[in-house]
Amino acid sequence: MGQMARFQETLRKLAMIDESFIEDEAGLGLGLAGTSALDPRTATLLQVAASVAAGSSAVCLEWTAGRALAAGATEDEIADVLLAIAPVAGLGRVVCAAPDVATALGYDIAAALEESDDH
């Protein structure tokens, strides 16, 4: 039972992107590089772009968008990142990521699409 509880805890902390757990257990620092010439807002916007381009999971997209907001990025800037990378990352990646990024921004895109169908 002890082993099962450990793997469950590990999977739960990975699924929720527990930054301190990931740093301690996997040796993977998720913070911004201390010597970066980029300001935190720009760096986190680039992380959103890279997450979308890589086809990251919903939780990763929501996490990176949340970090960008916390670093001072606006919702418009985050949406514009998706437009900016579409020619390089591909429209398919951007379209797939849009609902998850919207969720991170507090926008229920599914409900908005349903409302537009009603009119």
BADOTI-742954 format. One line per field, with one value per atom (N, C-alpha, C): residue number from 1; residue in three letters; chain; atom name; y negated, x, z negated. Coordinates in steps of 0.05 Angstrom, whole numbers, plus 32768, in hexadecimal, padded with zeros to 4 digits. Layout:
# residues N
k	(NUM|...)
r	(ala|...)
c	(A|...)
a	(CA|...)
py	(Y|...)
px	(X|...)
pz	(Z|...)
***
This chain:
# residues 119
k	(1|1|1|2|2|2|3|3|3|4|4|4|5|5|5|6|6|6|7|7|7|8|8|8|9|9|9|10|10|10|11|11|11|12|12|12|13|13|13|14|14|14|15|15|15|16|16|16|17|17|17|18|18|18|19|19|19|20|20|20|21|21|21|22|22|22|23|23|23|24|24|24|25|25|25|26|26|26|27|27|27|28|28|28|29|29|29|30|30|30|31|31|31|32|32|32|33|33|33|34|34|34|35|35|35|36|36|36|37|37|37|38|38|38|39|39|39|40|40|40|41|41|41|42|42|42|43|43|43|44|44|44|45|45|45|46|46|46|47|47|47|48|48|48|49|49|49|50|50|50|51|51|51|52|52|52|53|53|53|54|54|54|55|55|55|56|56|56|57|57|57|58|58|58|59|59|59|60|60|60|61|61|61|62|62|62|63|63|63|64|64|64|65|65|65|66|66|66|67|67|67|68|68|68|69|69|69|70|70|70|71|71|71|72|72|72|73|73|73|74|74|74|75|75|75|76|76|76|77|77|77|78|78|78|79|79|79|80|80|80|81|81|81|82|82|82|83|83|83|84|84|84|85|85|85|86|86|86|87|87|87|88|88|88|89|89|89|90|90|90|91|91|91|92|92|92|93|93|93|94|94|94|95|95|95|96|96|96|97|97|97|98|98|98|99|99|99|100|100|100|101|101|101|102|102|102|103|103|103|104|104|104|105|105|105|106|106|106|107|107|107|108|108|108|109|109|109|110|110|110|111|111|111|112|112|112|113|113|113|114|114|114|115|115|115|116|116|116|117|117|117|118|118|118|119|119|119)
r	(met|met|met|gly|gly|gly|gln|gln|gln|met|met|met|ala|ala|ala|arg|arg|arg|phe|phe|phe|gln|gln|gln|glu|glu|glu|thr|thr|thr|leu|leu|leu|arg|arg|arg|lys|lys|lys|leu|leu|leu|ala|ala|ala|met|met|met|ile|ile|ile|asp|asp|asp|glu|glu|glu|ser|ser|ser|phe|phe|phe|ile|ile|ile|glu|glu|glu|asp|asp|asp|glu|glu|glu|ala|ala|ala|gly|gly|gly|leu|leu|leu|gly|gly|gly|leu|leu|leu|gly|gly|gly|leu|leu|leu|ala|ala|ala|gly|gly|gly|thr|thr|thr|ser|ser|ser|ala|ala|ala|leu|leu|leu|asp|asp|asp|pro|pro|pro|arg|arg|arg|thr|thr|thr|ala|ala|ala|thr|thr|thr|leu|leu|leu|leu|leu|leu|gln|gln|gln|val|val|val|ala|ala|ala|ala|ala|ala|ser|ser|ser|val|val|val|ala|ala|ala|ala|ala|ala|gly|gly|gly|ser|ser|ser|ser|ser|ser|ala|ala|ala|val|val|val|cys|cys|cys|leu|leu|leu|glu|glu|glu|trp|trp|trp|thr|thr|thr|ala|ala|ala|gly|gly|gly|arg|arg|arg|ala|ala|ala|leu|leu|leu|ala|ala|ala|ala|ala|ala|gly|gly|gly|ala|ala|ala|thr|thr|thr|glu|glu|glu|asp|asp|asp|glu|glu|glu|ile|ile|ile|ala|ala|ala|asp|asp|asp|val|val|val|leu|leu|leu|leu|leu|leu|ala|ala|ala|ile|ile|ile|ala|ala|ala|pro|pro|pro|val|val|val|ala|ala|ala|gly|gly|gly|leu|leu|leu|gly|gly|gly|arg|arg|arg|val|val|val|val|val|val|cys|cys|cys|ala|ala|ala|ala|ala|ala|pro|pro|pro|asp|asp|asp|val|val|val|ala|ala|ala|thr|thr|thr|ala|ala|ala|leu|leu|leu|gly|gly|gly|tyr|tyr|tyr|asp|asp|asp|ile|ile|ile|ala|ala|ala|ala|ala|ala|ala|ala|ala|leu|leu|leu|glu|glu|glu|glu|glu|glu|ser|ser|ser|asp|asp|asp|asp|asp|asp|his|his|his)
c	(A|A|A|A|A|A|A|A|A|A|A|A|A|A|A|A|A|A|A|A|A|A|A|A|A|A|A|A|A|A|A|A|A|A|A|A|A|A|A|A|A|A|A|A|A|A|A|A|A|A|A|A|A|A|A|A|A|A|A|A|A|A|A|A|A|A|A|A|A|A|A|A|A|A|A|A|A|A|A|A|A|A|A|A|A|A|A|A|A|A|A|A|A|A|A|A|A|A|A|A|A|A|A|A|A|A|A|A|A|A|A|A|A|A|A|A|A|A|A|A|A|A|A|A|A|A|A|A|A|A|A|A|A|A|A|A|A|A|A|A|A|A|A|A|A|A|A|A|A|A|A|A|A|A|A|A|A|A|A|A|A|A|A|A|A|A|A|A|A|A|A|A|A|A|A|A|A|A|A|A|A|A|A|A|A|A|A|A|A|A|A|A|A|A|A|A|A|A|A|A|A|A|A|A|A|A|A|A|A|A|A|A|A|A|A|A|A|A|A|A|A|A|A|A|A|A|A|A|A|A|A|A|A|A|A|A|A|A|A|A|A|A|A|A|A|A|A|A|A|A|A|A|A|A|A|A|A|A|A|A|A|A|A|A|A|A|A|A|A|A|A|A|A|A|A|A|A|A|A|A|A|A|A|A|A|A|A|A|A|A|A|A|A|A|A|A|A|A|A|A|A|A|A|A|A|A|A|A|A|A|A|A|A|A|A|A|A|A|A|A|A|A|A|A|A|A|A|A|A|A|A|A|A|A|A|A|A|A|A|A|A|A|A|A|A|A|A|A|A|A|A|A|A|A|A|A|A)
a	(N|CA|C|N|CA|C|N|CA|C|N|CA|C|N|CA|C|N|CA|C|N|CA|C|N|CA|C|N|CA|C|N|CA|C|N|CA|C|N|CA|C|N|CA|C|N|CA|C|N|CA|C|N|CA|C|N|CA|C|N|CA|C|N|CA|C|N|CA|C|N|CA|C|N|CA|C|N|CA|C|N|CA|C|N|CA|C|N|CA|C|N|CA|C|N|CA|C|N|CA|C|N|CA|C|N|CA|C|N|CA|C|N|CA|C|N|CA|C|N|CA|C|N|CA|C|N|CA|C|N|CA|C|N|CA|C|N|CA|C|N|CA|C|N|CA|C|N|CA|C|N|CA|C|N|CA|C|N|CA|C|N|CA|C|N|CA|C|N|CA|C|N|CA|C|N|CA|C|N|CA|C|N|CA|C|N|CA|C|N|CA|C|N|CA|C|N|CA|C|N|CA|C|N|CA|C|N|CA|C|N|CA|C|N|CA|C|N|CA|C|N|CA|C|N|CA|C|N|CA|C|N|CA|C|N|CA|C|N|CA|C|N|CA|C|N|CA|C|N|CA|C|N|CA|C|N|CA|C|N|CA|C|N|CA|C|N|CA|C|N|CA|C|N|CA|C|N|CA|C|N|CA|C|N|CA|C|N|CA|C|N|CA|C|N|CA|C|N|CA|C|N|CA|C|N|CA|C|N|CA|C|N|CA|C|N|CA|C|N|CA|C|N|CA|C|N|CA|C|N|CA|C|N|CA|C|N|CA|C|N|CA|C|N|CA|C|N|CA|C|N|CA|C|N|CA|C|N|CA|C|N|CA|C|N|CA|C|N|CA|C|N|CA|C|N|CA|C|N|CA|C|N|CA|C|N|CA|C|N|CA|C|N|CA|C|N|CA|C|N|CA|C|N|CA|C|N|CA|C|N|CA|C|N|CA|C)
py	(8018|8000|7FE7|7FE8|7FD1|7FC9|7FDD|7FD8|7FCB|7FD6|7FCB|7FAE|7FA8|7F8C|7F7A|7F84|7F73|7F6D|7F81|7F7C|7F6A|7F6E|7F5C|7F3F|7F3B|7F20|7F14|7F24|7F1B|7F13|7F23|7F1D|7F05|7F02|7EEB|7ED1|7ED2|7EBA|7EB3|7EC7|7EC1|7EB6|7EC1|7EB8|7E9B|7E93|7E77|7E64|7E6E|7E5F|7E52|7E63|7E59|7E52|7E39|7E2F|7E38|7E36|7E3D|7E5C|7E6B|7E88|7E90|7E84|7E8A|7E82|7E6B|7E63|7E76|7E7D|7E8F|7EAB|7EB6|7ED3|7ED8|7EC6|7ECB|7EBA|7EA8|7E97|7E84|7E7D|7E6C|7E52|7E3D|7E22|7E16|7E0D|7E03|7DE4|7DD8|7DBB|7DAF|7D95|7D88|7D87|7D88|7D87|7D6C|7D6E|7D56|7D43|7D4C|7D3B|7D33|7D36|7D30|7D12|7D0B|7CEF|7CE7|7CFC|7CF7|7CF0|7CDE|7CD8|7CEF|7CF3|7D0A|7D0B|7CF4|7CF4|7CFF|7CF6|7CFF|7D1D|7D25|7D41|7D54|7D4B|7D5D|7D5D|7D47|7D47|7D5A|7D5B|7D6E|7D8B|7D8F|7DAA|7DB2|7DA0|7DA6|7DAE|7D9F|7DA5|7DC0|7DC6|7DE0|7DF7|7DF3|7E08|7E0E|7DF9|7DFD|7E0B|7E01|7E0C|7E29|7E31|7E4C|7E5F|7E53|7E64|7E6E|7E5D|7E65|7E6B|7E79|7E80|7E68|7E6B|7E55|7E4A|7E5B|7E51|7E41|7E48|7E39|7E1E|7E1E|7E05|7DF2|7DFC|7DEC|7DE2|7DF2|7DEB|7DD5|7DD7|7DC2|7DA8|7DAA|7D91|7D84|7D94|7D89|7D7C|7D88|7D7B|7D61|7D60|7D47|7D31|7D38|7D24|7D1A|7D2D|7D26|7D14|7D17|7D07|7CEC|7CE6|7CCC|7CCB|7CE2|7CE3|7CDF|7CD3|7CD0|7CE6|7CE9|7CFD|7CF8|7CDF|7CD8|7CE1|7CDD|7CE5|7D03|7D12|7D2F|7D38|7D2D|7D34|7D2D|7D16|7D0D|7D20|7D2D|7D40|7D57|7D60|7D75|7D6D|7D54|7D4A|7D48|7D3F|7D3B|7D55|7D6B|7D84|7D96|7D8F|7DA0|7DA6|7D92|7D99|7DAC|7DAD|7DBE|7DD9|7DD7|7DEF|7DFF|7DF1|7DFE|7DF7|7DF2|7DEA|7E00|7E19|7E30|7E2F|7E2A|7E28|7E12|7DFB|7DE3|7DE7|7DF2|7DF7|7E0B|7E20|7E34|7E27|7E15|7E09|7DF3|7DE6|7DCF|7DD4|7DEA|7DEE|7DF1|7DFD|7E01|7DE6|7DD7|7DBC|7DAB|7DAD|7D9E|7DA5|7DBE|7DC7|7DB9|7DB8|7DAB|7D8E|7D82|7D65|7D60|7D76|7D73|7D70|7D78|7D75|7D90|7D95|7DAE|7DAE|7DB6|7DB5|7DC7|7DDE|7DF0|7DE2|7DD5|7DC7|7DB0|7DA2|7D8C|7D96|7DAD|7DB8|7DC1|7DCC|7DD4|7DBC|7DA6|7D8E|7D83|7D84|7D79|7D8B|7DA5|7DB7|7DB1|7DA6|7DA0|7D87|7D76|7D5D|7D5F)
px	(8011|8000|8011|8028|803A|8044|804C|8055|803F|8027|8011|800C|800D|8008|801E|8037|804D|8049|8042|803F|8027|8012|7FFB|8002|8011|8019|802C|803E|804F|803F|802D|801D|800B|8000|7FEF|7FFF|8017|8028|8032|8038|803F|8028|8010|7FF8|7FF1|7FF7|7FF0|8008|801E|8037|803F|8043|804D|806B|8070|808B|80A1|809C|80B0|80B5|80A0|80A3|80B4|80AE|80BC|80D9|80DE|80FA|8109|80FC|8109|810D|80F8|80F9|8104|8100|8109|8122|8128|813F|813B|8122|811B|8110|8120|8118|8104|80EE|80D9|80D8|80E9|80E9|80F9|80F8|8107|8125|8135|8152|815A|816B|8173|8184|8191|81A3|8197|817D|8170|8170|8174|8172|8154|8143|8126|8119|8106|80F6|80E2|80D9|80C7|80AE|80A2|808A|8090|80A5|80AD|80B4|80C3|80CB|80B3|809F|8088|8076|8075|8067|8074|808E|809D|8097|8094|808E|8072|805F|8045|8048|8057|805B|8068|807C|808A|8077|8067|8054|8040|8035|8022|8030|8047|8055|805D|8062|806A|8052|803A|8022|801E|8025|8023|8007|8005|7FEB|7FDC|7FC2|7FB1|7FBC|7FC4|7FCE|7FE7|7FF8|8011|800A|7FF7|7FEF|7FE3|7FD2|7FC6|7FDB|7FEE|8003|8014|801D|802E|801F|8005|7FF5|7FF1|7FED|7FEA|8004|801A|8034|8038|8030|8033|8021|8009|7FF8|8005|800F|801C|8034|8041|8059|8052|8038|8030|8026|8025|801B|7FFC|7FF2|7FD5|7FC8|7FAE|7FA0|7FA3|7FA3|7FA7|7FC3|7FD7|7FF2|7FF4|7FE7|7FE8|7FD9|7FC2|7FB4|7FC4|7FD2|7FE2|7FFA|8004|8019|8010|7FF7|7FEC|7FEB|7FE3|7FE3|7FFF|8012|802D|803B|8035|8043|8034|801B|800C|801A|8028|8035|804D|8059|8070|8067|8057|804F|8039|802A|8014|7FF9|7FE6|7FCB|7FBF|7FC4|7FB9|7FC1|7FDA|7FE4|7FD6|7FD4|7FC9|7FAB|7F9D|7F80|7F7B|7F8B|7F89|7F8F|7FA1|7FAA|7F97|7F89|7F78|7F64|7F55|7F42|7F50|7F67|7F75|7F81|7F8B|7F96|7F7E|7F68|7F50|7F47|7F48|7F41|7F53|7F6D|7F80|7F7A|7F6E|7F68|7F4B|7F3E|7F23|7F0D|7F13|7EFF|7EF6|7EDC|7ED0|7EC9|7EDB|7ED8|7EC2|7EBE|7EA8|7E8D|7E89|7E70|7E6C|7E82|7E80|7E79|7E83|7E7C|7E5F|7E56|7E39|7E27|7E2E|7E1F|7E1D|7E34|7E34|7E23|7E21|7E10|7DF2|7DEB|7DD0|7DC6|7DD8|7DCF|7DCE)
pz	(8000|8000|8000|7FF2|7FF1|800C|801C|8037|8048|8046|8055|804E|8035|802C|8037|8038|8042|8060|8070|808D|8092|8082|8085|807F|806A|8062|8078|8082|8098|80B0|80B9|80D0|80CC|80B4|80AD|80AF|80A3|80A3|80BF|80CF|80EB|80FA|80F7|8106|80FF|80E7|80DF|80E2|80EC|80F0|80D5|80C1|80A7|80AB|80AE|80B6|80A2|8088|8075|8075|8078|807A|8093|80A9|80C2|80C0|80B4|80B0|809E|8087|8074|807E|808A|8091|80AD|80C0|80DB|80E2|80D0|80D5|80ED|80F2|8108|80FE|8102|80F9|810D|8103|8115|8114|8103|8101|8119|811A|812F|8129|813D|813A|812C|8118|810A|811A|812E|813E|8159|815C|8175|817A|8193|819C|81A0|81A0|81A4|818A|818B|8173|816F|8156|8151|8162|8169|8179|8195|81A1|81BC|81BB|81A7|81A4|81A2|8192|818E|81A7|81B6|81CF|81E3|81E3|81F4|81EB|81D1|81C7|81D1|81D1|81DC|81FA|8209|8225|8229|8219|821C|8214|81FF|81F7|820D|8219|822F|8246|824E|8265|8261|8248|8242|823F|8240|823C|8220|820D|81F1|81E8|81D2|81C7|81BC|81B7|81AD|8194|8181|8167|816B|817D|8182|818F|81A2|81AF|819A|8189|8175|8161|815A|8148|8153|816C|8178|817C|8184|8186|816B|8157|813C|8132|8138|8131|8140|8159|8169|815D|8155|8148|812E|811E|8105|8109|8120|8126|8132|8136|813F|815C|816A|8185|8184|8199|819B|81AB|81A8|81B7|81D5|81DE|81FA|8204|81F3|81FB|81FE|81EC|81EE|8207|820D|8225|823E|823D|8254|8259|8243|8246|8258|8255|8265|8283|8287|82A3|82AF|829E|82A8|82AF|82A1|82A6|82BA|82C1|82D4|82EE|82FB|8314|8311|82F9|82F4|82E8|82D3|82C4|82D3|82E4|82F2|82E6|82F7|82EF|82DD|82E4|82D5|82B8|82B2|8296|8288|8295|8288|8283|8296|8293|827C|827A|8265|8249|8248|822F|8225|8238|8231|821B|821A|8204|81E9|81E8|81CE|81C5|81D7|81D0|81C7|81D4|81CD|81B0|81A9|818E|817A|8180|816E|816A|817E|817D|8172|816A|815E|8173|818B|81A1|81A9|81A7|81AF|81CC|81DD|81FA|8204|81F7|81FF|81FB|81E5|81E0|81F4|81FA|820D|8228|8230|824A|824B|8235|8233|8236|8228|8229|8246|8254|8270|8282|827C|828B|8287|826F|8268|8277|8280|828D|82AA)
***
